[in-house]
Amino acid sequence: MGATDNNVKESSSLDPAQQPPVSAGSAVEVEEPRKPWWHPVIEPGSAVQIVIAAAIAVGIGIGVSASVDDIPPAAPAILAIPGNLWLRALRAVVLPMIICAMILAVQSLREITRGGAILARWTVGYYILTTIVAISFSVVMTSQVWAPLMTVASDESLDREANGVDNFADRENVQPHDVVVTLFDTLIPRNIVSALSNDDLLAVLVTSIVVGYLIRPDRDSSILRVVKEVNDMITRVIVFLIKLAPIGVFFLILPNMFRLDLNDVGTNLGYLIGGAISSMMIHLFVILPLIFFAFTRRNPYPYWAKSSAAWTTAWGTASSAATLPVTLRCARERGNPNTVVDFGVPLGCLINMDGTAIYFPLVVVFMAQTQGITLNAGDYILVLLLSTLASIGTTPIPSSSLVLTVMIATSVGVPLTGMYAVVVAIDWFLDRFRTMTNVSGDLFAAAILSKVTGITDPEILTDDEVGQVRSNTVRDNMDRV
């Protein structure tokens, strides 16, 4: 009787008519009021505002440069103050954001994998594997194809101080064994406080992961409460800084327009955009479909095309979180079990960032090559490791990767120059392709996880079948008596 009752309960509890909707999915049913077409123009921090600010800065800069022969050095220095302050604020939130994100990520992974569930192990393992594949592919493409095509910009265009640039010539003579030794030395800090003060990000990441694992999730931890509160504050700060992005971009681009070589910037920017989009498209249309076919033995392209509502919404919103309700619906419509969809897709929204992972190495190399900096093998390995962890820790909000780009660049010794303003100015465009790649990866993952785990939704019984089961159960009990 107990087994039969359990079947009835499980079947009835998973009935779509009775099951409460997922909080993310319920957003599909709520129709938001249509906003006027000009709303993005007045929305703080919107992509339209960033483009307008960048265009105005470029126009003013070109006009002044063409009409004034000798621009006083004080003018660009003073104009750069607001932009530099915005950039310093972005860098200030990197370290606490990474610490909190890693601690909470480890706590979440411990919670979902409690009991050794097959679905949890496969989901986490698959997402980490595809992220590593995406970053490795991006590092190879960037180092072998795109980096040699980029040119060095002048010091005036970069607006960097001579004493702020390291001597990178010595790094080209580093031996392979020195790279391995240095890499492992940076994993464990000799002094945690010193690692925090010196922005040794890899050591801080490892320490944060250890701390996150040592905090017991089943207890009311005061440390965990503090981390969550600090993470909430950092999120509000980042949202505020993104709203100020048009002002920061304007005052970063304008003073540099007085010195920028437009030919150099245009050529390098074209390689950055072309490299990022082409790498994402290869990953989306070649690598992920191969993985999909290897596991499911199905044609991946009709599956992806029939889910167009999700990835087109992702391209339009540039936010995996905003697209989540549509992604859940499309994954269910493709015949994937609700159990897999409700667990795997929201988790993928947080840690499956293949598009972002592809973008990180390319933008770091872009900023390095324009300064004449050639990254060695050790730098690329460090970029790979940091990009893996950073892509997992990226929040699913538009342009959140801008903060992590600063972290990875500074970790390999690439100074932030005027080229970072160029990256910020076009990030709104590339962010849409990153989000589309991320969401498409979640859709492919739902079918792959359904296949490898073999999980299916319990059979839904009709009212007559439920009554028949219950009557059989009562008769069995009478027989036992």
C-alpha positions in Angstrom: 0.0 0.0 0.0 2.8 2.4 0.9 4.4 2.1 -2.5 1.1 2.6 -4.3 0.2 5.6 -2.3 3.6 7.1 -3.0 3.0 6.6 -6.7 -0.3 8.4 -6.5 1.2 11.3 -4.5 4.2 11.6 -6.8 2.0 11.5 -9.9 -0.6 14.0 -8.6 2.0 16.3 -7.2 3.7 16.6 -10.6 0.5 17.2 -12.5 0.9 20.4 -14.4 -2.6 21.4 -13.5 -1.8 21.2 -9.8 1.9 22.0 -9.7 2.7 25.6 -8.7 4.5 27.4 -11.5 8.2 28.1 -11.2 8.8 31.6 -10.0 10.9 32.3 -13.1 8.4 30.7 -15.4 5.5 32.5 -14.0 6.9 35.7 -15.4 5.8 34.5 -18.8 2.1 34.8 -17.8 2.6 38.4 -16.5 2.2 40.8 -19.4 4.2 43.9 -18.7 2.9 47.2 -20.1 4.4 48.1 -23.4 7.0 50.8 -23.1 7.2 53.6 -25.7 9.9 53.3 -28.4 11.8 56.2 -26.9 12.1 54.6 -23.4 15.7 53.3 -23.9 16.8 56.9 -24.6 15.8 58.0 -21.1 16.6 54.7 -19.3 19.8 55.2 -17.2 22.6 53.0 -18.4 20.8 51.6 -21.4 22.7 50.5 -24.5 21.1 53.3 -26.5 22.4 55.9 -24.0 25.9 54.4 -24.2 25.9 54.5 -28.0 24.7 58.1 -27.9 27.3 59.1 -25.4 30.1 57.4 -27.4 28.9 59.0 -30.6 28.8 62.5 -29.0 32.2 62.0 -27.6 33.6 60.9 -30.9 32.0 63.8 -32.7 33.2 66.4 -30.3 36.7 64.9 -30.3 37.0 64.8 -34.0 35.7 68.3 -34.3 38.1 69.7 -31.7 41.1 67.8 -33.1 40.3 69.1 -36.6 39.9 72.7 -35.6 42.5 73.1 -32.9 46.2 72.5 -33.7 47.6 72.6 -30.2 45.4 71.3 -27.5 46.6 72.2 -24.0 47.7 69.1 -22.0 45.5 70.2 -19.1 42.3 69.8 -21.2 42.3 66.0 -21.7 43.7 65.5 -18.2 40.8 67.3 -16.5 38.2 65.9 -18.9 39.4 62.4 -18.0 38.7 62.8 -14.3 35.0 61.6 -14.3 35.8 58.7 -16.6 38.8 57.6 -14.4 36.7 57.8 -11.3 34.0 55.6 -12.8 36.7 53.1 -13.9 38.3 53.1 -10.5 34.9 52.4 -8.9 34.5 49.4 -11.2 37.9 48.1 -10.2 37.1 48.6 -6.5 34.1 46.3 -6.6 35.9 43.5 -8.4 37.6 41.8 -5.4 34.6 41.7 -3.0 32.3 40.7 -5.8 34.5 37.7 -6.7 34.9 36.6 -3.1 31.2 36.7 -2.4 30.3 35.1 -5.8 32.7 32.2 -5.3 31.6 31.5 -1.7 27.9 31.6 -2.6 28.5 29.5 -5.8 30.3 26.8 -3.8 27.4 26.8 -1.2 24.9 26.5 -4.0 26.7 23.6 -5.6 27.0 21.8 -2.3 23.3 22.3 -1.7 22.2 20.9 -5.1 24.6 18.0 -5.1 23.7 16.9 -1.6 22.9 13.2 -1.6 24.9 12.6 -4.8 22.0 13.1 -7.2 22.9 11.9 -10.7 21.2 14.9 -12.3 23.2 17.4 -10.2 26.5 15.7 -10.9 25.9 15.5 -14.7 24.5 19.1 -14.8 27.4 20.7 -13.0 30.0 18.5 -14.8 28.6 19.2 -18.2 28.4 23.0 -17.7 32.0 23.1 -16.5 33.2 20.9 -19.3 31.6 23.1 -22.0 32.9 26.2 -20.4 36.5 24.8 -20.5 36.0 23.8 -24.1 34.8 27.2 -25.1 37.6 29.0 -23.3 40.3 26.6 -24.7 38.9 27.2 -28.2 38.9 30.9 -27.7 42.5 31.0 -26.4 43.7 29.0 -29.5 41.8 31.2 -32.0 42.8 34.4 -30.3 46.5 33.5 -29.9 46.9 32.0 -33.4 44.5 34.0 -35.6 43.4 37.3 -34.1 46.4 38.5 -32.0 48.8 38.6 -35.0 46.4 40.8 -36.9 46.1 43.5 -34.3 48.4 46.5 -34.4 50.0 48.6 -31.7 48.5 51.9 -31.0 50.6 55.0 -30.1 51.2 56.0 -26.5 49.2 59.2 -27.1 46.2 57.1 -28.3 46.5 54.8 -25.3 46.9 57.7 -22.8 49.2 55.7 -20.5 51.9 56.8 -18.2 55.4 55.6 -18.9 56.0 54.6 -15.3 52.8 52.6 -15.3 53.8 50.1 -17.9 55.8 47.0 -17.0 58.8 45.8 -19.0 57.2 43.0 -20.9 60.3 42.2 -22.9 61.6 40.1 -20.0 58.5 37.9 -20.0 59.2 36.6 -23.5 62.3 34.8 -22.1 60.4 32.9 -19.4 61.1 29.1 -19.5 58.2 26.6 -19.6 59.1 25.2 -16.2 59.1 28.7 -14.7 55.6 29.2 -16.0 54.4 25.9 -14.3 56.1 26.8 -11.0 54.8 30.3 -11.0 51.3 29.1 -11.8 51.2 26.7 -8.9 52.8 29.3 -6.6 50.0 31.7 -7.3 47.3 29.2 -6.3 48.2 29.3 -2.6 48.9 32.7 -1.0 51.6 32.9 1.6 49.7 35.8 3.1 46.0 36.1 2.5 45.9 39.8 3.5 48.8 40.5 1.1 47.0 38.7 -1.7 44.0 40.9 -1.1 46.0 44.1 -1.1 48.0 43.2 -4.1 45.0 42.0 -6.2 46.3 38.4 -6.5 43.0 37.3 -8.0 43.8 33.6 -8.5 45.0 33.2 -4.9 41.9 35.0 -3.7 39.6 32.8 -5.9 41.1 29.6 -4.5 40.9 30.9 -0.9 37.3 31.9 -1.5 36.4 28.5 -2.9 38.0 26.8 0.2 36.1 29.1 2.6 32.9 28.5 0.7 33.3 24.8 1.1 34.2 25.0 4.8 31.1 26.9 5.7 28.5 24.3 6.6 25.2 25.0 4.7 23.0 23.2 7.2 23.9 25.6 10.0 22.8 29.2 10.6 26.2 30.6 9.7 26.7 34.3 10.6 29.6 34.4 8.0 27.2 33.2 5.3 24.6 35.9 6.2 27.3 38.5 6.0 28.5 37.3 2.6 24.9 37.3 1.3 24.4 40.9 2.6 27.7 42.1 1.1 26.8 40.4 -2.2 23.5 42.2 -2.3 25.2 45.5 -1.6 27.8 44.9 -4.4 25.0 44.0 -6.8 23.3 47.3 -6.1 26.6 49.1 -6.6 27.3 47.4 -9.9 23.8 48.2 -11.1 24.3 51.8 -10.1 27.7 51.9 -11.9 26.2 50.5 -15.1 23.6 53.2 -15.0 26.5 55.7 -14.9 28.1 53.9 -17.8 27.1 56.6 -20.5 28.8 59.3 -18.4 31.9 57.2 -17.8 32.1 56.2 -21.5 31.8 59.8 -22.6 34.6 61.1 -20.4 36.8 58.1 -21.2 36.4 58.5 -24.9 36.4 62.3 -25.2 39.9 63.1 -23.9 41.4 60.1 -25.8 39.8 61.4 -29.0 42.2 64.3 -28.9 45.1 61.8 -29.3 43.5 58.6 -30.8 44.6 57.3 -34.2 41.3 56.5 -35.7 42.8 54.1 -38.3 44.5 52.1 -35.5 41.3 52.0 -33.4 39.0 51.1 -36.3 41.2 48.3 -37.5 41.7 46.7 -34.1 38.1 47.2 -33.2 37.1 45.4 -36.4 39.3 42.5 -35.4 37.8 42.4 -31.9 34.2 42.4 -33.1 34.9 40.0 -36.0 36.9 37.6 -33.7 34.3 37.6 -31.0 31.3 37.0 -33.2 33.0 34.4 -35.4 34.3 32.4 -32.4 30.9 32.4 -30.8 29.2 31.3 -34.0 31.7 28.5 -34.5 31.0 27.4 -30.9 27.3 27.7 -31.4 27.0 26.0 -34.8 29.8 23.5 -34.8 31.1 22.6 -31.3 27.8 22.5 -29.4 26.0 20.6 -32.2 28.7 18.0 -32.3 28.4 17.5 -28.5 24.6 17.4 -28.9 24.8 14.8 -31.6 27.4 12.7 -29.8 25.1 12.3 -26.8 21.6 12.3 -28.3 22.1 11.1 -31.9 19.7 13.7 -33.0 19.9 16.6 -35.6 20.8 19.6 -33.5 19.8 22.3 -36.0 16.0 21.7 -36.1 16.1 21.5 -32.3 17.8 24.9 -32.1 15.7 26.5 -34.8 12.4 25.5 -33.1 13.7 27.2 -29.9 14.1 30.5 -31.7 11.9 32.3 -29.2 14.5 31.8 -26.5 17.7 32.8 -28.3 16.0 35.8 -30.2 14.8 37.1 -26.8 18.3 36.6 -25.4 19.7 38.7 -28.3 17.2 41.4 -27.8 17.4 41.7 -24.0 21.2 40.8 -23.5 20.2 39.2 -20.2 20.1 35.4 -19.5 18.0 36.2 -16.4 15.4 38.1 -18.3 15.2 35.3 -21.0 14.9 32.5 -18.4 11.1 32.2 -18.5 11.1 31.9 -22.3 14.0 29.4 -22.2 12.1 27.2 -19.7 9.1 27.2 -22.0 11.1 26.4 -25.1 13.0 23.6 -23.4 9.7 22.0 -22.2 8.2 22.3 -25.7 11.1 20.3 -27.1 9.9 17.3 -25.0 12.5 17.5 -22.2 11.3 16.3 -18.8 10.1 19.0 -16.4 12.5 17.7 -13.7 15.5 18.2 -15.9 14.3 21.6 -17.3 13.4 23.0 -13.9 16.8 22.1 -12.5 19.2 22.4 -15.4 18.1 25.5 -17.2 18.0 27.9 -14.2 21.4 26.6 -13.0 22.7 27.1 -16.5 21.5 30.7 -16.4 24.0 31.2 -13.6 27.0 29.1 -14.4 26.8 28.2 -18.1 28.4 31.2 -19.8 30.1 29.9 -22.9 29.7 33.1 -24.9 31.2 35.1 -22.0 34.0 32.6 -21.6 34.9 33.0 -25.3 34.9 36.8 -25.0 37.2 37.2 -22.0 40.5 36.0 -23.7 39.8 37.9 -26.8 39.2 41.3 -25.1 42.2 40.8 -22.8 44.5 40.1 -25.8 42.9 43.1 -27.6 44.0 45.4 -24.8 47.4 43.8 -24.7 48.2 43.8 -28.4 47.2 47.5 -28.8 49.9 48.3 -26.2 52.6 46.1 -27.8 52.3 43.5 -25.1 52.7 39.8 -26.1 51.2 37.4 -23.7 53.3 34.3 -23.0 52.1 30.7 -22.4 51.8 31.3 -18.6 49.6 34.4 -19.2 47.3 32.4 -21.5 47.0 29.6 -18.9 46.2 32.2 -16.3 43.6 33.8 -18.6 42.1 30.4 -19.1 41.8 29.6 -15.4 40.5 33.1 -14.5 38.1 33.1 -17.5 36.6 29.8 -16.4 36.0 30.9 -12.8 34.9 34.4 -13.9 32.4 33.1 -16.4 30.9 30.9 -13.7 30.7 33.9 -11.3 29.3 36.3 -13.9 25.9 37.6 -12.9 23.2 37.2 -15.6 22.6 40.9 -16.1 23.6 43.0 -19.1 27.3 44.1 -19.3 28.3 42.5 -16.0 31.3 41.1 -17.7 32.9 44.5 -18.0 33.9 44.3 -14.3 35.4 40.9 -14.7 37.3 42.0 -17.8 39.2 44.5 -15.6 40.0 41.7 -13.2 41.5 39.3 -15.8 43.4 42.1 -17.6 45.1 43.4 -14.5 45.8 39.9 -13.3 48.1 39.2 -16.3 49.7 42.7 -16.1 47.8 44.4 -18.9 47.2 48.1 -17.9 43.9 49.7 -18.5 44.2 52.4 -21.2 42.0 54.4 -23.6 41.3 51.1 -25.4 39.1 50.0 -22.5 36.7 52.9 -23.2 36.4 51.5 -26.8 35.6 48.0 -25.3 32.9 49.6 -23.1 31.5 51.5 -26.0 30.9 48.4 -28.1 30.1 45.9 -25.3 26.4 46.5 -25.6 26.6 45.0 -29.1 28.8 42.0 -28.3 26.9 41.3 -25.1 23.8 40.3 -27.2 25.8 37.6 -29.1 27.3 36.4 -25.8 23.8 36.0 -24.2 22.4 34.3 -27.3 25.3 31.8 -27.1 24.7 31.2 -23.4 21.0 30.6 -23.7 21.5 28.3 -26.7 23.9 26.3 -24.6 21.2 25.9 -21.9 18.7 24.6 -24.5 21.2 22.0 -25.8 22.1 21.0 -22.3 18.5 20.3 -21.4 18.2 17.6 -24.1 21.7 16.2 -23.4 21.0 15.9 -19.7 17.7 14.2 -20.3 19.4 11.6 -22.5 22.4 10.8 -20.3 20.4 10.7 -17.0 17.4 8.9 -18.4 15.2 10.9 -16.1 11.5 11.1 -17.2 8.5 12.8 -15.6 6.2 10.4 -13.6 3.2 9.2 -15.6 0.2 11.5 -15.0 -2.9 9.5 -13.9 -6.4 10.6 -14.7 -9.0 10.9 -12.0 -10.5 7.5 -12.9 -7.1 5.9 -12.8 -6.3 7.5 -9.4 -9.7 6.2 -8.1 -9.0 2.7 -9.4 -5.6 2.6 -7.7 -7.0 3.8 -4.4 -9.8 1.1 -4.6 -7.3 -1.6 -5.3 -5.2 -0.4 -2.4 -8.2 -0.6 0.0 -9.1 -4.1 -1.3 -5.5 -5.2 -0.7 -5.7 -4.0 2.9 -8.9 -5.9 3.4 -7.3 -9.0 2.0 -4.4 -8.6 4.5 -6.8 -8.4 7.4 
